[in-house]
Amino acid sequence: LEPEGWERVGVSAALAKSYAGDEREFLALLGTLMESALDTDTRIERRGLFGGGAIRRIAIALGDYTYLLEDPGRGPLSAARKRIVRGVALKSEEMRVPEWIDALGAAIEERATTSQRARDALSKLIDGG
């Protein structure tokens, strides 16, 4: 693999490892990571009257896609990817969470090529802290 491929494996593997531990903790970790790395491209919705509760939904806009991960409250997390062109959603694709993690990891790697904040956040994730 070329260096970029190894880096992508690192991002996807780190996200997948976190997801394998606990889905709700993964959602919280992902929210924290995305807020620090891609704050202007990340929207987080929280539960509770004043939005101070657990994360209910994360939307991350990267390239031509918006990646959505949602906690329905019961059962597994739901994941989707929407293709956005000039502000219009053209296609919405439901995905299994592991596939979503791979796609998000690739998109984050692409963003990290131009964003120092994204690179720093990814280094923390891959290094485990």
WOWO-V985802 format. One record per residue. N is the residue number from 1. SS is DSSP state (2 for helix, 1 for strand, 0 for the rest). OMEGA is omega in radians with two decimals (* if undefined). Layout:
BEGIN
n: [N,N]
ss: [SS,SS]
omega: [OMEGA,OMEGA]
END
This chain:
BEGIN
n: [1,2,3,4,5,6,7,8,9,10,11,12,13,14,15,16,17,18,19,20,21,22,23,24,25,26,27,28,29,30,31,32,33,34,35,36,37,38,39,40,41,42,43,44,45,46,47,48,49,50,51,52,53,54,55,56,57,58,59,60,61,62,63,64,65,66,67,68,69,70,71,72,73,74,75,76,77,78,79,80,81,82,83,84,85,86,87,88,89,90,91,92,93,94,95,96,97,98,99,100,101,102,103,104,105,106,107,108,109,110,111,112,113,114,115,116,117,118,119,120,121,122,123,124,125,126,127,128,129]
ss: [0,0,2,2,2,2,2,2,2,2,2,2,2,2,2,2,2,2,2,2,2,0,2,2,2,2,2,2,2,2,2,2,2,2,2,2,2,0,2,2,2,1,1,1,1,1,0,0,0,0,0,0,0,0,1,1,1,1,1,1,1,1,0,0,1,1,1,1,1,1,0,0,0,0,0,0,0,1,1,1,1,1,1,1,1,0,0,1,1,1,1,1,1,1,1,0,2,2,2,2,2,2,2,2,2,2,2,2,2,2,2,2,0,0,0,2,2,2,2,2,2,2,2,2,2,2,2,0,0]
omega: [3.03,-3.12,-3.13,3.11,3.10,3.12,-3.14,3.09,3.13,-3.14,-3.12,3.14,3.12,3.10,-3.12,3.12,3.11,-3.14,-3.12,-3.12,-3.10,-3.06,-3.09,3.06,3.09,3.13,3.12,3.12,-3.14,3.10,3.12,-3.14,-3.09,3.08,-3.12,-3.07,-3.01,-3.01,-3.10,-3.13,-3.06,3.03,3.14,3.05,-3.13,3.07,3.05,-3.06,-3.11,3.09,-3.13,-3.10,3.14,3.12,3.09,-3.06,3.04,3.03,-3.08,-3.13,3.13,3.14,-3.13,-3.06,2.91,-3.12,-3.08,3.05,-3.01,3.02,-3.11,-3.14,3.08,3.12,-3.08,3.03,3.05,-3.07,3.09,3.07,3.12,3.05,-3.09,3.07,-3.11,3.06,-3.12,3.09,-3.12,-3.06,3.06,-3.04,3.03,-3.10,2.94,-3.05,3.12,3.09,3.11,3.12,3.12,-3.14,3.11,3.12,3.12,-3.13,3.11,3.10,3.11,3.13,-3.10,3.11,-3.12,-3.07,3.11,3.12,3.11,3.12,3.14,3.14,3.12,3.11,3.10,-3.13,-3.08,3.13,3.06,3.10,*]
END
